[in-house]
Amino acid sequence: MKKNILSIVFFALLLSCSKKDDSINEDKYPYYFTATINGGVVKYEANDIDSEDGCGISAPSSSLGTSDYDIYQGTFFLHGFEQTKNVIYVHILKYFTHDPSGSEILGMLHLGVYPYGVSEVSSSTINGASISYTDANGKGWDSEGGSQTGSSFTVNEISDNPDGSSGKVFKASFSCKLYDASGANIEVKNAVIRGKIFNP
């Protein structure tokens, strides 16, 4: 009986240590990403001071002439400042028929549920979330490459950034499929991201 109790105590301690290792230290790291990707845990934590990971603003765009604009606004994380692998971008995509104003760009982000977007740089663009991931081997994966049936994306928090390094900070939870150039896919499950968005 004593042996069984010791085994239970050891197992409980092991679980508590594992849980602590997987948790996010929000006091030290205001920016973070965690998810299960292709069956493995991926985690980034950044604080702009002494973190090994980095977080920044991402705002690419595409346009054709003066009437078709696909605008992305979001955040990115990278590990060890290595830009060719271990990088994730999380964007909101929206199509505009004109070069959008600052207030229109700020209006792209709101609390609640988003579909997944696909850029066509035309009225065929599907507005919504867009995820890009470069894995540890340097291989690129993208949510825009295939069906997102059963996927989800929800913005849970929007706040001003007290450190001034971005206009806002947002937190989102999502699950999706990411595709490579050949159409193969990997799954992102139970993702949570809190990152910088919008230029200050």
Buried (B, 14 or more C-beta within 10 A) or exposed (E): EEEEEEEEEEEEEEEEEEEEEEEBEEEEBBBBBBBBBBEEEBBBBBBBEEBEBBBBBBBBBBBEEEEBBBBBBBBBBBBEEEEEBBBBBBBBBBBBEEEBEEEEBBEBBEEEEBEBBBBBBEEEBBBBBBBBBBBEEEEBBBBBBBEBEEBBBEBEEBEEBEEEBBBBBBBBBBBBBBBBEEEEBBBBEEBBBBBBBBEE
